[in-house]
């Protein structure tokens, strides 16, 4: 009890508040000691598309939605702000903003991880003589030193999802940012950093290791911002925030915002937060998140995985001396593909899609490539296009819907096989979350393709729960990971029902469709 009081937890009537700023929805939940949701609020993220391929979020609108959702969730719980023990914040990754250090005024809107404005820069850099020279020299250094950081450098390729070249684009195209950076008057931040800055009225400027490691400008081998990439890309290192532990006291919300100073005890990237919420604490635990995109992560312990096929080495979380690393593969267009299909009237409600797919024995040779934002590992082609192939006069909406859902499962299989091949880690658990995991057809087909049992939890919002767990542990609201494991409840287990190889022919044909869609966009769109 003394430890709890020292950390800030004052009694049994306290609650933990967690906010998850996703790609499409901002959700705020109030959790009790049993990790049950007592109050909730959500807001739709207002995404702006000022030009083709540009994806932005207006920062002041996001801030307004954030504070409104927090107040509404507390009100919905029927409690007072002074009953909130702490706040945990989970945010979409690699979406960033820059602002004036003196005034706090943003130089531009948030530039989303889905934004494609830097695609020409990505292509130019990936084919440059300079990058080839970096690869060659790094291979030589790795040969002599056997250090994985040099192997990683020898494999560097840029993508539009990383902050790096989108930030270069900003520095090259917004003179105000360039000038401020040169003068040391520019702050860079992902969404977590911006919200922390706003909540503390500018008194705290920081990020955590999980968010930093997902930017593509952070060196996880050295646990600091990459001065090498800063020099290579001409990015002033002075613009980056300090990087701190994931679960700790970041400061308190300024009392003028909610009436009381609430401790901010966790900042965490959404996928790593979902990993923590799923209680994937052990080496070999796998989290499969299917939301706007698919993110598959495996716990690699305190060892960073250096990938040849495009899996990304991440810091899952750092809490004091505990460091957990992940290897992650992703597919950008999962929920995006389902939302597009609804937009073009293939169905009225996403809940219908599993039934539509199950009403057919197969897709009748129709295949869909989910590539509105390119294809990531192991394909690694930002210029691939989305398409249907194998259409016939007999093709119906049901065939199209089934082909879309199958494509999600096939991409899952690609990522899973890549993870098995590269990490050589024995899979211990596979746990799924995200909106698309509610689709029983996708879940069952994925379990069949993996030939593994997949656990879907009762809690729907794992990123939010993970932020709550991390914040609650920091104040003694919960006392151990063993306690958290008991709080996480399974809703359903998807056991393999098809024999291994049942989908082999279909996946082979789908893979052919993928290859035919590659390198489609050869000019600036």
Residue, then its C-alpha position, 0 to 999 in steps of 0.5 A: x500500500x505504501x508503494x501504491x501511495x508513493x506512486x499516486x494510487x489512492x484507493x479502490x474508488x479510482x479508475x484508469x483512463x486510456x485514450x487510443x488515437x487510431x487511424x479512423x477512430x479516437x476512443x476513450x475508455x474508463x477502466x475499473x480494477x477488473x479492467x472492465x469499461x465503465x465509461x466510453x466515448x469515441x470520435x471519428x478522425x477527420x482525415x483531409x485529402x488536399x491532393x491525390x495521395x495526401x493524407x492529413x489531420x488538422x491538429x487543433x481539431x484532433x486536440x478538441x476531439x481528444x479533450x471532448x472524448x476524455x470528458x465524455x467518457x468520464x461523464x459516461x462513467x458517472x464519476x468525477x475527474x478527481x477519481x481518475x488515478x492516471x491516463x495512458x495514451x496510445x496513438x497511431x504511429x509515424x503520423x507527425x507534425x512540426x511546430x514553432x518551439x517558441x509559440x507552439x503554433x504548428x507549421x502544417x497539419x499532421x502528415x499521416x502514415x498513409x500519406x504518399x506525397x514522398x513516394x517519388x523521394x522514396x523511389x529516388x532514394x531507393x535507386x540512388x547511387x548513394x544508398x547503394x554505397x551505404x549498402x556496400x560499405x555497411x556489408x563490409x563493416x558487418x563482415x568484419x564486425x558481425x554487428x547486426x546494426x551494420x547488417x540492418x544498415x546494409x538492408x535499408x530501404x525507405x518506404x512512405x510509411x516511415x517518417x523519414x522521407x515524409x519529413x524530408x519532403x516537409x523540410x524541402x517544401x515548407x520553407x518556414x519549417x526549414x528556417x525554424x529547424x536551422x534556427x533551432x526553433x522547430x519541434x518534431x512530434x508524433x501524435x503522442x508528443x503533440x498531445x503530451x505537449x498540449x496536455x502539459x501546456x508546453x511544459x513537457x516535450x517527449x516521446x517514448x521508445x515504442x513510438x520513436x522506434x516506429x518512425x524510421x529515424x530511430x536507431x533501436x540498436x543504439x536506442x537513440x535518434x539516428x545521427x547517421x540518417x540525420x546526416x544522410x537525409x540532411x535532417x537537423x537532429x535538434x528537432x527531435x524530442x527526448x526519448x523516454x520509458x513507455x510506462x512512467x510519470x510523464x507529468x500531469x495534465x495542466x489543471x486548467x484543462x480538466x479541473x484537476x492535475x491528472x498524472x500521465x503515466x504511459x505513452x505507447x504506439x498503438x500496435x505495441x500497446x495492443x501487444x501489451x493489452x493482449x498480454x503477449x509478454x513472452x518470446x514467441x507470442x504473436x499479435x495479429x491486429x486487423x484494423x485499418x491495416x494489418x500488423x503482425x508482431x512477434x515478441x523477440x525478447x530483448x533481441x532485435x531481429x534484423x530482417x532480410x525480407x522487410x520485417x521491421x525491428x521495433x521496441x515493444x516497450x521499455x519499463x526501467x530495465x525491462x526491454x521488449x523487442x518485436x519483429x513486425x510485418x504489416x499490410x496497409x489495406x485491410x479495413x481500408x479495403x472493406x471500407x472501400x467495398x462498402x463505399x462502392x455498394x458491394x454491401x450495406x454493412x460490414x457485418x454482412x460480409x462473412x455471411x456473403x463469403x460463406x454462402x459461396x464454395x469459393x471465389x470462382x477464380x476471382x482474386x483481389x490485391x489489397x494495395x491502395x497504399x502499395x504492398x509491404x513485406x515481403x513484397x515491398x513494392x510501394x508502386x503496386x496497385x489494387x485490383x480484381x483479377x479473374x472477373x467473369x460475366x458470372x461474377x457477383x457481388x458475393x464473389x467480389x466480397x469473398x475475394x476481398x476477405x480472402x485477400x486479407x487472409x492471404x496477406x496474413x499468411x504471407x506475413x506469417x510465413x515470413x515471420x516463421x522463416x526469418x525469426x526461427x522462433x517457436x510460436x507460443x500464442x497467436x492473439x488477434x484484435x482490431x475491427x476486422x478480427x470480428x469477421x469470422x470468415x477472415x479469422x477462420x481462413x487465417x487459422x486454417x492457413x496458419x494451421x494454428x489456433x487463434x485467440x480472439x479476446x473479449x476486450x475489443x480495444x486492445x490498444x486502449x487496454x494496453x495503454x491502461x495496463x501500462x499506466x495502471x502498472x506505473x501507479x500500482x493500480x495493478x501490481x503485476x503482469x500475472x494479474x493482467x493475464x488473469x484480467x484478459x479474457x478469451x471470447x473465442x478460439x479459432x481452431x484450424x478446420x481445413x487440412x494443411x494445403x487446402x488453400x495452396x492452389x488458391x494462394x498460388x493463383x492469388x500470388x500470381x495476381x499480386x505479381x501482375x499488380x507490381x510496379x504499376x505506378x511508374x509516374x507521379x500521380 
